[in-house]
Amino acid sequence: MPKSVGKIVSAARECFFQHGYHASNVSLIARYAGISRATIYKNFSSKEALFQAMVQRQFAEYDIALNEYAEANGDFWQETENLFVNRCQGVFDDISSQVIRTELVHAGHSLCQALMDKEQEDMLGVIINRIEQEITANRLTLERINMTSAQFASAMQSMPIGIFFSSNEANDLGSLKQVLTIFRVATEISN
């Protein structure tokens, strides 16, 4: 990402996080970036495109963590937990205003659904591959739970989202660890 584009996206993020999606506009973002509106329009067609670029930047960071997870060959369960914790720290977690956070999450769902779907699909594929590696290495079995790798990966992938969007934020990590422990015990190779 060119330096000027990165500066614009960073300013847009700051503006959206401070004022929300609806109250932010290209003029305000230009003031945050210290540049003209024309400079923004040379790089982005609209406020919507700026918002999508901001979300895409976050997903690029997720992709780095996902690639590291895909290449890892250590403790499957610890690495999976780390991946889930990283992923559940959403794009808008740094926002103190619940109203602005809710507005930005809604905007994200309406403007970035294709990005979100691709990110979820990529993550599912990597988890399936890691499960199949664990099965091949005889460190995990799905026989007792009568699931395919894809079904188990899908269950694993959806579980942290439910936990981290629950109302009991104080124990999200503890709940995640407990459910992963249940998954681990259910798929252990018996001696």
C-alpha positions as CSV (number, residue, x, y, z in Angstrom):
1,M,0.0,0.0,0.0
2,P,1.5,3.3,-1.0
3,K,2.4,5.7,1.8
4,S,-0.3,8.3,0.9
5,V,-3.0,5.5,0.7
6,G,-1.9,4.1,4.0
7,K,-2.2,7.6,5.5
8,I,-5.7,8.1,4.1
9,V,-6.8,4.7,5.4
10,S,-5.4,5.4,8.9
11,A,-7.1,8.8,9.0
12,A,-10.4,7.2,7.8
13,R,-10.1,4.6,10.6
14,E,-9.5,7.3,13.2
15,C,-12.4,9.3,11.9
16,F,-14.8,6.4,11.7
17,F,-13.8,5.3,15.2
18,Q,-14.3,8.8,16.6
19,H,-17.5,9.8,14.8
20,G,-19.1,6.7,13.5
21,Y,-19.9,5.7,9.9
22,H,-22.8,8.0,9.2
23,A,-21.3,11.2,10.7
24,S,-18.0,10.7,8.9
25,N,-17.6,12.0,5.4
26,V,-14.7,12.5,2.9
27,S,-14.3,16.1,4.0
28,L,-13.8,15.2,7.6
29,I,-11.5,12.3,6.7
30,A,-9.4,14.7,4.6
31,R,-9.1,17.0,7.6
32,Y,-7.9,14.0,9.7
33,A,-5.4,13.1,7.1
34,G,-4.3,16.7,6.5
35,I,-4.8,16.4,2.8
36,S,-7.4,17.6,0.2
37,R,-10.6,15.8,-0.7
38,A,-9.2,15.6,-4.3
39,T,-6.3,13.6,-3.1
40,I,-8.7,11.1,-1.4
41,Y,-10.8,10.9,-4.5
42,K,-7.7,10.1,-6.6
43,N,-7.3,6.9,-4.5
44,F,-10.9,6.1,-3.4
45,S,-14.2,6.6,-5.2
46,S,-16.3,7.1,-2.0
47,K,-16.5,6.9,1.7
48,E,-17.7,3.3,1.3
49,A,-14.5,2.4,-0.6
50,L,-12.5,3.9,2.3
51,F,-14.4,1.9,4.8
52,Q,-13.8,-1.3,2.8
53,A,-10.1,-0.5,2.6
54,M,-10.0,0.0,6.4
55,V,-11.6,-3.4,6.9
56,Q,-9.4,-5.0,4.2
57,R,-6.3,-3.8,6.0
58,Q,-7.4,-5.5,9.2
59,F,-8.1,-8.7,7.2
60,A,-4.6,-8.5,5.8
61,E,-3.3,-8.7,9.4
62,Y,-5.6,-11.7,10.0
63,D,-4.2,-13.3,6.9
64,I,-0.7,-13.1,8.3
65,A,-1.8,-14.9,11.4
66,L,-3.7,-17.5,9.3
67,N,-0.7,-18.2,7.2
68,E,1.4,-18.7,10.3
69,Y,-1.2,-21.1,11.6
70,A,-1.3,-23.0,8.3
71,E,2.5,-23.5,8.4
72,A,2.8,-24.3,12.1
73,N,3.4,-27.8,13.2
74,G,3.4,-27.4,17.0
75,D,0.6,-28.1,19.5
76,F,-2.5,-28.0,17.3
77,W,-4.8,-27.1,20.2
78,Q,-2.7,-24.2,21.5
79,E,-2.1,-22.8,18.0
80,T,-5.9,-23.1,17.3
81,E,-6.7,-21.3,20.5
82,N,-4.2,-18.5,19.7
83,L,-5.8,-18.2,16.2
84,F,-9.3,-17.9,17.6
85,V,-8.3,-15.3,20.2
86,N,-6.6,-13.3,17.5
87,R,-9.6,-13.5,15.2
88,C,-12.1,-12.6,17.8
89,Q,-10.4,-9.4,18.5
90,G,-12.5,-7.6,15.9
91,V,-11.8,-4.6,13.8
92,F,-13.9,-2.3,16.1
93,D,-12.8,-3.5,19.5
94,D,-10.9,-0.3,20.3
95,I,-14.0,1.8,20.2
96,S,-15.3,2.9,23.6
97,S,-18.7,4.0,22.4
98,Q,-21.1,1.1,22.1
99,V,-23.3,3.2,19.7
100,I,-20.5,3.8,17.3
101,R,-19.2,0.3,17.6
102,T,-22.7,-1.1,16.7
103,E,-23.0,1.3,13.8
104,L,-19.6,0.3,12.4
105,V,-20.3,-3.4,12.8
106,H,-23.6,-2.9,10.9
107,A,-21.8,-0.9,8.2
108,G,-19.2,-3.7,8.0
109,H,-21.8,-6.3,7.5
110,S,-23.6,-4.3,4.8
111,L,-20.5,-3.0,2.9
112,C,-17.9,-5.8,3.5
113,Q,-19.9,-9.0,3.3
114,A,-17.9,-10.4,0.4
115,L,-14.6,-9.7,2.3
116,M,-16.0,-11.4,5.4
117,D,-17.2,-14.4,3.5
118,K,-13.9,-14.9,1.8
119,E,-12.0,-14.5,5.1
120,Q,-14.3,-17.1,6.7
121,E,-13.9,-19.5,3.7
122,D,-10.1,-19.1,3.9
123,M,-10.0,-19.8,7.6
124,L,-12.2,-22.9,7.2
125,G,-9.9,-24.3,4.6
126,V,-6.8,-23.8,6.7
127,I,-8.5,-25.4,9.8
128,I,-9.6,-28.4,7.7
129,N,-6.0,-28.9,6.5
130,R,-4.6,-28.7,10.0
131,I,-7.2,-31.2,11.2
132,E,-6.3,-33.6,8.4
133,Q,-2.6,-33.2,9.2
134,E,-3.4,-34.1,12.9
135,I,-5.4,-37.2,11.7
136,T,-2.6,-38.3,9.4
137,A,0.0,-37.9,12.2
138,N,-2.3,-40.0,14.4
139,R,-2.7,-37.2,17.0
140,L,-6.4,-36.8,16.5
141,T,-9.4,-38.9,15.5
142,L,-12.9,-38.0,14.5
143,E,-14.3,-41.5,14.7
144,R,-15.9,-41.1,18.2
145,I,-17.7,-37.9,17.2
146,N,-18.7,-39.2,13.8
147,M,-17.8,-36.0,11.9
148,T,-15.8,-35.3,8.8
149,S,-12.9,-32.9,8.9
150,A,-15.0,-30.2,7.2
151,Q,-17.9,-30.6,9.8
152,F,-15.5,-30.5,12.7
153,A,-13.6,-27.5,11.3
154,S,-17.0,-25.7,10.8
155,A,-18.0,-26.4,14.4
156,M,-14.6,-25.2,15.6
157,Q,-14.8,-22.0,13.5
158,S,-18.3,-21.0,14.6
159,M,-17.7,-21.7,18.3
160,P,-15.5,-18.7,19.2
161,I,-17.8,-16.2,17.4
162,G,-20.7,-17.3,19.7
163,I,-18.5,-17.1,22.8
164,F,-17.0,-13.7,22.0
165,F,-20.3,-12.1,21.1
166,S,-22.0,-13.4,24.2
167,S,-23.0,-10.9,26.9
168,N,-20.5,-12.3,29.5
169,E,-17.3,-10.6,28.2
170,A,-15.4,-11.2,31.5
171,N,-15.1,-15.0,30.9
172,D,-14.8,-15.2,27.1
173,L,-11.3,-16.6,27.1
174,G,-12.1,-19.1,29.8
175,S,-15.2,-20.3,27.9
176,L,-13.1,-20.7,24.7
177,K,-10.5,-22.8,26.6
178,Q,-13.2,-25.0,28.1
179,V,-14.8,-25.7,24.7
180,L,-11.5,-26.4,23.1
181,T,-10.7,-28.8,26.0
182,I,-14.0,-30.6,25.3
183,F,-13.1,-30.8,21.6
184,R,-9.6,-32.1,22.4
185,V,-10.9,-34.8,24.8
186,A,-13.5,-35.9,22.3
187,T,-10.9,-36.3,19.5
188,E,-8.0,-37.8,21.5
189,I,-6.4,-41.0,20.3
190,S,-7.1,-43.7,22.9
191,N,-4.1,-45.8,23.9
